[in-house]
Amino acid sequence: MTLDWKTGGLALGLVFFAAVLLVKPIGVSTQFVILDGVLWDAVDPAVVTQTEDSYTATNAYLAKSGGKYAKAVANPLNYSFLFVLAMLLGGAASAWQRGGVGPAERRVPELWKANFGDSPIKRFAAAFAGGFIVLYGARLAGGCTSGHMMSGMMQTAVSGYLFAAGAFAAAVPTALMLYKEEA
């Protein structure tokens, strides 16, 4: 079962609207940093410490913003962290409800084959590398596409529109360079 793009877009818009109205704008890349901190703190409990009025960390990145990230590492079961877990569980539940990931979804897409061959390992490596670069860039920018572009544009923030324009200005030429052959 697939959703029509209009239905999916409307559903996504309603979820974003409800999130902003009820809790806060959606953003997920920070939670990868928090997960790293949780794992690090499990190995070395001295990473995050509680102060009189807040939290701090031996790592400057986790200690920034007045200890906001350090507090999230110490108490990870917050809205944002649970939202990311819910996305993973929702995707798994959707796949399970459809009967799993079928053979058609496991195949290398024709467009990829035409440009890079039919090696699934090469495709997974490229996807991992691309995801790593995007996440690294998101953290350098202080947020990801869902925070900067989607939530930003929904709140009519000029920075959200500028980020979206920059993202597409980089993505379209990159895709045209990478995918020279048509399927």
C-alpha positions in Angstrom: 0.0 0.0 0.0 1.4 3.4 -1.0 0.0 6.8 -0.2 -0.9 9.3 -2.9 1.6 12.2 -2.8 -1.2 14.6 -1.9 -2.4 12.5 1.0 1.1 12.0 2.2 1.9 15.7 1.9 -1.2 16.6 3.8 -0.5 14.1 6.5 3.1 15.3 6.9 1.9 18.9 7.1 -0.6 18.1 9.8 2.0 16.2 11.8 4.4 19.2 11.6 1.6 21.6 12.5 0.6 19.5 15.5 4.2 19.2 16.6 4.8 23.0 16.5 1.4 23.7 18.1 1.7 21.2 20.9 5.4 20.8 21.6 8.1 22.3 19.4 9.4 22.3 15.9 10.6 19.0 14.5 14.3 18.4 14.2 16.2 15.1 14.5 19.9 15.4 13.9 20.6 16.6 17.4 19.3 13.3 18.7 22.2 11.4 17.0 24.6 13.6 19.1 22.5 12.8 22.2 22.6 9.0 21.4 26.4 9.3 21.0 26.6 11.0 24.3 24.4 8.4 26.0 26.6 5.6 24.7 29.8 7.5 25.7 28.4 8.2 29.1 27.6 4.5 29.6 31.3 3.7 29.0 32.7 6.7 30.9 30.2 8.1 33.5 32.4 11.1 34.1 31.5 12.7 30.7 28.3 14.3 32.0 28.0 15.7 35.5 25.2 17.5 37.3 25.9 20.9 38.6 23.8 22.9 41.2 21.4 24.2 38.6 22.1 22.3 35.4 24.4 19.8 33.7 27.8 20.0 32.2 30.1 17.8 30.2 33.8 17.3 29.8 33.1 17.5 26.0 32.7 21.1 24.9 30.0 20.2 22.3 27.9 18.5 24.9 28.5 21.3 27.4 27.4 24.1 25.0 24.0 25.9 25.2 24.2 26.1 29.0 24.5 22.3 29.3 21.3 21.6 27.3 22.9 18.7 25.4 24.5 17.4 28.6 21.1 17.4 30.3 19.6 15.5 27.3 22.4 12.9 27.6 21.7 12.5 31.3 18.0 12.3 30.8 17.5 11.0 27.2 13.8 10.0 27.5 12.5 13.4 26.3 10.2 14.4 23.5 12.8 14.7 20.8 14.6 11.4 21.6 11.3 9.5 21.7 10.2 11.1 18.5 13.3 9.7 16.7 12.7 6.3 18.3 9.1 6.5 17.2 10.2 7.2 13.6 12.3 4.1 13.6 9.6 2.0 15.1 7.0 3.4 12.8 9.0 2.5 9.8 9.6 -1.0 11.1 5.8 -1.4 11.9 4.9 -0.1 8.4 7.3 -2.7 6.8 5.9 -5.4 9.1 2.3 -4.5 8.3 3.0 -4.7 4.6 4.5 -8.2 5.0 8.2 -7.2 5.1 10.5 -5.7 2.6 9.8 -7.4 -0.7 12.3 -8.5 -3.4 11.4 -5.5 -5.6 12.4 -3.1 -2.8 15.7 -5.0 -2.3 16.8 -4.7 -5.9 19.2 -2.0 -7.0 17.1 0.6 -8.8 17.5 0.8 -12.6 18.8 4.4 -12.5 21.6 3.4 -10.0 22.4 0.3 -12.2 22.7 2.5 -15.3 25.2 4.8 -13.7 27.1 2.7 -11.1 26.5 -1.0 -11.7 24.4 -3.5 -9.9 26.4 -4.0 -6.7 24.2 -3.7 -3.6 27.3 -3.3 -1.4 28.5 -0.3 -3.5 25.0 1.2 -3.2 24.8 0.7 0.5 28.3 2.2 1.0 27.4 5.2 -1.1 24.2 5.7 0.9 26.1 5.4 4.2 28.7 7.8 3.1 26.1 10.3 1.8 24.1 10.0 5.1 27.3 10.6 7.1 28.2 13.7 5.1 24.6 15.1 5.5 24.6 14.4 9.2 28.0 15.9 9.7 27.0 19.0 7.7 23.7 19.2 9.7 25.6 19.3 12.9 28.0 22.0 11.6 25.0 24.1 10.6 23.3 23.5 14.0 20.4 21.6 12.6 19.1 19.3 9.8 16.8 19.6 6.9 13.8 18.8 9.1 14.7 21.5 11.5 16.0 24.2 9.2 14.0 23.7 6.1 10.7 21.9 6.9 10.1 23.4 10.4 11.7 26.7 9.4 9.6 27.2 6.3 6.4 26.2 8.2 7.1 28.9 10.7 7.8 31.3 7.8 11.4 31.9 8.9 13.5 33.5 6.2 16.4 31.3 7.2 14.3 28.2 6.4 13.6 29.5 2.9 17.3 30.4 2.4 18.3 26.9 3.6 15.8 25.2 1.3 17.1 27.3 -1.7 20.7 26.4 -0.9 19.9 22.7 -0.4 18.2 22.5 -3.8 20.8 24.7 -5.5 23.4 22.1 -4.4 21.3 18.9 -4.7 20.0 19.4 -8.3 23.4 19.9 -10.0 24.9 17.1 -7.9 22.2 14.7 -9.0 22.6 15.8 -12.6 26.4 15.2 -12.4 26.0 11.8 -10.7 23.2 10.4 -12.8 24.3 11.1 -16.3 22.7 8.0 -17.8 19.0 7.5 -17.8 17.4 4.2 -16.8 
